[in-house]
Amino acid sequence: MSTNIDMEKEVIKYKYQLQRQITLLDKALLFVLLLIIGFFGNAYLSAYKSSLTKEHFLLESRLDALKELASVHSKLSQEVISLINIDLNKEDDSKLYKDLIKEFDRKATASKSLFSHRFDIDSNLYLWFHYAIAYGRVKINKDDYVFIADVLSGFDQSITSALLKETLGEKTKSTPITFSFPKWDHHELYNSESKDAFNAIKKEWESFKKADGR
């Protein structure tokens, strides 16, 4: 009888120790699991935070570049508008204008990867347009100034739309439609230095103006 009682005590003791070991093992496994979750969780959060930082940096870079372009373009627009009163064949009169074009070209080239393909096309054509005028490749008449002003307005709208898209995520529906350069390959302007290319853009502008009811 005493032997049976001792055996029962041993069994109870063994079960208690076994249960205790199982409990400790469960706690150890839970601790390891929490460590793993914490490790991967921190890694994910770090990666996510890094992506947000890069995205924010890219957005800030775009906005800064656009603001710079808008500022330079504003100066350039004023110079073009004053073309009626200056002689681009005179070095003193044309130097500031040419310097502004170079500054715009440098900033537009440096910022090219930040913008859409269409914006790049517009900026390339825009620069060609002003180089052609500034360096005497195209002789303009006083009748051309309304056309030039509309081209400037169209590019201003391109910059404004890009700013709106970057800040608001979309273009506003109330934005007026303005003249935009035709496709680059349509007029082969890249290899052209003649009045023909200038007139080709002007012809499209006149068609646009007529269709717009102006």
Secondary structure, DSSP 8 states (H G I E B T S, - for coil): -HHHHHHHHHHHHHHHHHHHHHHHHHHHHHHHHHHHHHHHHHHHHHHHHHHHHHHHHHHHHHHHHHHHHHHHHHHHHHHHHGGGGS-TTSHHHHHHHHHHHHHHHHHHHHTGGGS-HHHHHHHHHHHHHHHHHHTTSS---GGGHHHHHHHHHHHHHHHHHHHHHHHHSS--TT---------HHHHTGGG--SHHHHHHHHHHHHHHHHHTT-
